[in-house]
Amino acid sequence: NRGRRSIALDLKQSEDVEIALQLASRADALIEGFRPGVMERLGLGPEVCFERNPALVYGRMTGWGQDGPLAHAAGHDINYIALIGALHAIGSVGQGPVPPLNLVGDFGGGALYLAFGLMCGLHEARVSGQGQVVDVAMTDGAAHLMAMMYSLKHSAMWSDHRGTNMLDGGAHFYGTFECADGEWVAIGSIEPQFYALLLEKTGASDALFQEQMDRTHWPDLKARLGEIFRSRTRDEWCAIMEGSDVCFAPVLAMSEAPDHPHNRARETFIERDGVVQPAPAPRFSRTRAELSHGPPSPGQHRAEILKDWGIN
């Protein structure tokens, strides 16, 4: 909530429900994240809001969606990505699925699809003058993020066996490798010219490495490449590969990432109130995003907001 103002309303009180409706009547968009039916029971459902503001874009964020057998069940990111096939696909050979933090469901399939859906709805409303509901289910968004993998599976280019595919760590030229100091590096040398440079800089001269796309050799070649990477420290590999076309990066911890020269040069991370945090993204050439203040306390700007919005 950094950079935002906050108004707190008790939606069990009719006076505050009326304030919420007045805010909605003046707003371009509304976002709610309750289970299906809660906003209707509070007297703030889409139909009521559209009566006050026909052009309102009404964003609804849930894990399972507004309908379906699981619509009213509790859940978290791990459950949503499990249901659509994403979680099953992430992990190593012989091991169970690995949760990719809560990036795929909550933020990728949820928040970003909500933001994009609202922008599309607002754009359409400027033409039609009519608002609409944007039903954002994390399952839908996460499934859509998996579209390429489902296409590859349909083309017999993706296996349900974890850790055996090109982009899940199965290929020796796309994955992470431990170094002599226990740190790790990430390699993504898919294209032939990048792969050739990988072989050159690692000194991998065995003729078998020339069979890049022969999947039967991947486990053996991955083990051989692993031995090579364990011969030097992460910093030594950075000196050899970083900035080249190998498609290389050191695997940095969150405590390290803000201090990397590239991140410092682009000011990818900023410090605010003593907290190191990601800077606003993406970047706009004319209207630069600035962080005006940190997260507000709940209700901090109630009087200010009501005055600015002309609500008594």
C-alpha positions as CSV (number, residue, x, y, z in Angstrom):
1,N,0.0,0.0,0.0
2,R,3.0,2.3,-0.3
3,G,2.2,5.6,-2.0
4,R,-1.6,5.2,-1.4
5,R,-4.0,7.1,0.8
6,S,-6.3,5.1,3.2
7,I,-9.9,5.4,4.3
8,A,-11.4,2.8,6.7
9,L,-15.1,2.1,6.6
10,D,-17.2,-0.2,8.8
11,L,-19.4,-1.9,6.2
12,K,-21.7,-3.2,8.9
13,Q,-22.8,0.4,9.5
14,S,-25.3,1.8,7.0
15,E,-23.6,5.3,7.1
16,D,-20.3,3.8,5.9
17,V,-22.0,1.7,3.3
18,E,-23.5,4.9,1.9
19,I,-20.0,6.5,1.9
20,A,-18.7,3.5,0.0
21,L,-21.5,3.9,-2.6
22,Q,-20.8,7.6,-2.9
23,L,-17.1,6.9,-3.5
24,A,-18.0,4.3,-6.1
25,S,-20.3,6.8,-7.8
26,R,-17.3,9.1,-8.4
27,A,-14.7,6.4,-9.1
28,D,-13.5,5.0,-12.4
29,A,-12.9,1.5,-10.9
30,L,-13.5,-0.5,-7.8
31,I,-11.5,-3.5,-6.6
32,E,-12.8,-6.1,-4.1
33,G,-11.3,-9.3,-2.9
34,F,-14.1,-11.0,-0.8
35,R,-15.5,-14.4,-1.4
36,P,-18.4,-14.5,-4.0
37,G,-21.6,-12.9,-2.7
38,V,-20.1,-11.0,0.2
39,M,-20.2,-7.6,-1.5
40,E,-23.8,-8.3,-2.5
41,R,-24.7,-9.0,1.2
42,L,-23.0,-5.8,2.2
43,G,-25.2,-3.8,-0.3
44,L,-22.2,-3.0,-2.5
45,G,-22.6,-5.6,-5.3
46,P,-22.1,-4.7,-8.9
47,E,-25.7,-4.0,-9.8
48,V,-26.1,-1.5,-6.9
49,C,-22.9,0.2,-7.8
50,F,-23.8,0.4,-11.5
51,E,-27.0,2.2,-10.6
52,R,-24.9,4.9,-9.0
53,N,-22.2,4.8,-11.7
54,P,-23.0,3.0,-15.0
55,A,-19.4,3.5,-16.2
56,L,-17.8,1.9,-13.2
57,V,-15.3,-1.0,-13.9
58,Y,-15.8,-3.5,-11.1
59,G,-12.8,-5.7,-10.4
60,R,-13.4,-8.9,-8.5
61,M,-10.3,-10.8,-7.3
62,T,-10.7,-14.4,-6.0
63,G,-8.7,-17.6,-6.0
64,W,-11.3,-19.8,-7.7
65,G,-13.5,-17.3,-9.5
66,Q,-17.1,-16.1,-9.0
67,D,-18.6,-19.4,-9.9
68,G,-17.7,-23.1,-10.1
69,P,-17.8,-25.9,-7.5
70,L,-14.9,-24.4,-5.5
71,A,-15.9,-20.8,-5.7
72,H,-16.8,-20.5,-2.0
73,A,-13.9,-22.6,-0.6
74,A,-10.9,-21.2,1.1
75,G,-7.5,-21.4,-0.6
76,H,-4.1,-19.9,-1.2
77,D,-1.7,-19.5,-4.0
78,I,-0.3,-23.0,-3.7
79,N,-3.8,-24.5,-4.1
80,Y,-4.7,-22.4,-7.1
81,I,-1.5,-23.3,-9.0
82,A,-1.9,-26.9,-8.0
83,L,-5.3,-27.2,-9.6
84,I,-4.2,-25.8,-13.0
85,G,-1.1,-27.9,-13.6
86,A,1.6,-25.3,-12.8
87,L,2.8,-26.7,-9.4
88,H,3.0,-30.2,-10.7
89,A,5.4,-29.0,-13.4
90,I,7.9,-27.3,-11.1
91,G,10.6,-29.4,-9.4
92,S,13.5,-31.8,-9.9
93,V,13.7,-35.4,-11.0
94,G,12.6,-37.8,-8.2
95,Q,11.4,-35.0,-6.0
96,G,8.0,-33.5,-5.2
97,P,6.6,-30.3,-6.6
98,V,8.3,-27.1,-5.4
99,P,6.2,-24.0,-4.6
100,P,7.6,-21.0,-6.6
101,L,7.0,-18.7,-3.7
102,N,3.5,-17.2,-4.2
103,L,4.5,-15.5,-7.4
104,V,2.5,-17.5,-10.0
105,G,-1.0,-17.4,-8.4
106,D,-1.2,-14.4,-6.2
107,F,0.9,-11.9,-8.2
108,G,1.2,-13.3,-11.7
109,G,-2.2,-15.0,-12.3
110,G,-4.0,-12.7,-9.9
111,A,-2.7,-9.2,-9.3
112,L,-1.3,-8.6,-12.8
113,Y,-4.3,-10.0,-14.6
114,L,-6.5,-7.8,-12.4
115,A,-4.5,-4.7,-13.3
116,F,-4.5,-5.5,-17.0
117,G,-8.2,-6.4,-16.9
118,L,-9.1,-3.2,-15.2
119,M,-7.1,-1.2,-17.8
120,C,-8.9,-3.0,-20.6
121,G,-12.2,-2.3,-18.9
122,L,-11.4,1.3,-18.4
123,H,-10.4,1.7,-22.0
124,E,-13.6,0.1,-23.3
125,A,-15.7,2.2,-20.9
126,R,-14.2,5.4,-22.4
127,V,-15.7,4.3,-25.8
128,S,-19.0,2.7,-24.7
129,G,-19.7,4.7,-21.5
130,Q,-20.6,1.4,-19.8
131,G,-18.8,-0.3,-17.0
132,Q,-18.6,-4.0,-16.4
133,V,-17.5,-6.7,-13.9
134,V,-13.9,-8.0,-14.4
135,D,-13.9,-11.5,-12.8
136,V,-10.3,-12.3,-12.0
137,A,-9.7,-15.8,-10.7
138,M,-6.1,-16.8,-9.8
139,T,-6.7,-20.2,-11.3
140,D,-7.7,-18.6,-14.7
141,G,-4.7,-16.3,-14.7
142,A,-2.2,-18.9,-13.7
143,A,-3.7,-21.3,-16.3
144,H,-3.2,-18.6,-18.9
145,L,0.4,-18.2,-17.9
146,M,0.8,-21.9,-18.6
147,A,-0.5,-21.5,-22.2
148,M,2.9,-22.1,-23.8
149,M,3.6,-25.2,-21.7
150,Y,0.2,-26.7,-22.6
151,S,1.0,-26.0,-26.3
152,L,4.3,-27.7,-25.9
153,K,2.6,-30.7,-24.2
154,H,0.1,-30.9,-27.1
155,S,3.0,-31.0,-29.5
156,A,4.7,-33.8,-27.6
157,M,7.5,-31.4,-26.6
158,W,6.7,-31.4,-22.9
159,S,6.6,-34.3,-20.4
160,D,4.7,-34.5,-17.2
161,H,7.8,-35.9,-15.6
162,R,9.3,-33.0,-13.6
163,G,12.9,-32.0,-14.3
164,T,13.1,-33.6,-17.7
165,N,12.1,-30.7,-19.9
166,M,14.0,-27.9,-21.5
167,L,12.7,-25.1,-19.3
168,D,12.3,-27.0,-16.0
169,G,15.9,-27.8,-15.3
170,G,16.1,-30.9,-17.3
171,A,18.4,-29.5,-20.0
172,H,22.0,-29.1,-19.2
173,F,22.0,-25.7,-20.9
174,Y,19.1,-24.3,-18.9
175,G,19.3,-24.5,-15.1
176,T,21.3,-23.7,-12.0
177,F,24.7,-25.0,-11.1
178,E,26.6,-25.0,-7.8
179,C,30.0,-23.5,-7.6
180,A,33.1,-24.2,-5.6
181,D,32.1,-21.9,-2.8
182,G,28.6,-23.3,-2.4
183,E,27.0,-20.4,-4.3
184,W,25.0,-20.9,-7.5
185,V,24.8,-19.5,-11.1
186,A,22.0,-19.7,-13.6
187,I,22.5,-20.6,-17.2
188,G,20.0,-20.2,-20.1
189,S,22.1,-21.0,-23.2
190,I,19.3,-22.2,-25.5
191,E,20.1,-20.8,-28.9
192,P,23.0,-22.4,-30.8
193,Q,25.2,-19.3,-30.7
194,F,24.8,-18.9,-27.0
195,Y,25.3,-22.6,-26.4
196,A,28.5,-22.5,-28.4
197,L,29.8,-19.7,-26.2
198,L,28.9,-21.6,-23.1
199,L,31.0,-24.5,-24.2
200,E,33.8,-22.1,-25.1
201,K,33.9,-20.4,-21.7
202,T,33.5,-23.6,-19.7
203,G,36.0,-25.4,-21.7
204,A,33.5,-28.3,-22.3
205,S,35.2,-30.0,-25.2
206,D,33.7,-33.5,-25.0
207,A,32.2,-34.3,-28.4
208,L,28.9,-35.4,-26.7
209,F,28.3,-31.7,-25.9
210,Q,27.7,-31.1,-29.6
211,E,24.4,-33.1,-29.3
212,Q,22.7,-30.2,-27.6
213,M,19.1,-31.2,-28.3
214,D,19.4,-34.9,-27.8
215,R,17.4,-35.4,-24.6
216,T,18.8,-38.8,-23.9
217,H,22.2,-37.2,-23.2
218,W,20.9,-34.3,-21.0
219,P,21.3,-36.1,-17.6
220,D,24.9,-37.1,-18.4
221,L,25.8,-33.7,-19.8
222,K,24.2,-31.9,-16.9
223,A,26.4,-33.9,-14.5
224,R,29.5,-33.2,-16.5
225,L,28.7,-29.5,-16.7
226,G,28.1,-29.5,-13.0
227,E,31.6,-30.8,-12.3
228,I,33.0,-28.0,-14.4
229,F,31.0,-25.3,-12.5
230,R,32.1,-26.7,-9.2
231,S,35.7,-26.1,-10.2
232,R,35.4,-22.3,-9.7
233,T,33.7,-19.9,-7.3
234,R,30.6,-17.9,-8.3
235,D,32.7,-14.7,-8.5
236,E,35.2,-16.4,-10.8
237,W,32.4,-17.5,-13.1
238,C,31.0,-14.0,-13.0
239,A,34.3,-12.7,-14.2
240,I,34.3,-15.2,-17.0
241,M,30.7,-15.0,-18.2
242,E,28.8,-12.0,-16.8
243,G,27.9,-9.6,-19.5
244,S,28.5,-12.1,-22.3
245,D,26.0,-13.8,-24.6
246,V,26.1,-17.0,-22.6
247,C,22.9,-16.0,-20.9
248,F,24.4,-16.1,-17.5
249,A,23.6,-14.6,-14.1
250,P,24.7,-15.2,-10.5
251,V,21.9,-16.6,-8.3
252,L,21.7,-13.8,-5.7
253,A,20.0,-13.8,-2.4
254,M,17.6,-11.0,-1.5
255,S,20.3,-9.7,0.8
256,E,22.7,-9.5,-2.2
257,A,20.5,-8.4,-5.1
258,P,20.1,-4.7,-4.3
259,D,23.9,-4.3,-4.4
260,H,24.5,-5.8,-7.8
261,P,26.1,-3.2,-10.1
262,H,23.3,-3.6,-12.7
263,N,20.5,-3.2,-10.2
264,R,22.3,-0.2,-8.7
265,A,22.8,1.4,-12.1
266,R,19.1,1.1,-12.9
267,E,18.0,1.9,-9.4
268,T,15.9,-1.3,-9.4
269,F,15.8,-1.1,-5.6
270,I,15.3,2.0,-3.5
271,E,15.4,2.7,0.2
272,R,12.5,4.3,1.9
273,D,12.2,4.9,5.6
274,G,15.1,2.6,6.2
275,V,13.5,-0.2,4.1
276,V,15.2,-1.5,1.0
277,Q,12.5,-2.4,-1.5
278,P,11.9,-2.8,-5.3
279,A,11.3,0.5,-7.1
280,P,8.0,1.2,-8.9
281,A,7.8,-0.7,-12.2
282,P,7.4,-0.4,-15.2
283,R,9.1,2.8,-16.2
284,F,7.4,5.6,-18.1
285,S,9.4,8.0,-20.3
286,R,7.2,11.0,-19.5
287,T,5.4,10.4,-16.3
288,R,8.0,8.9,-14.0
289,A,6.6,6.9,-11.1
290,E,7.7,8.3,-7.7
291,L,7.2,6.8,-4.3
292,S,5.5,9.7,-2.4
293,H,5.3,8.0,1.0
294,G,5.3,4.7,2.7
295,P,2.3,2.5,3.5
296,P,-0.4,4.4,5.4
297,S,-2.0,3.3,8.6
298,P,-5.6,2.1,8.1
299,G,-8.0,5.1,7.8
300,Q,-5.2,7.6,8.0
301,H,-6.6,9.8,5.3
302,R,-10.3,9.5,5.9
303,A,-11.1,13.2,6.4
304,E,-8.8,14.2,3.6
305,I,-10.3,11.8,1.1
306,L,-13.9,12.6,2.0
307,K,-13.1,16.3,1.5
308,D,-11.3,15.8,-1.8
309,W,-14.2,13.6,-3.1
310,G,-16.8,16.0,-2.0
311,I,-18.5,13.7,0.4
312,N,-20.1,15.0,3.5
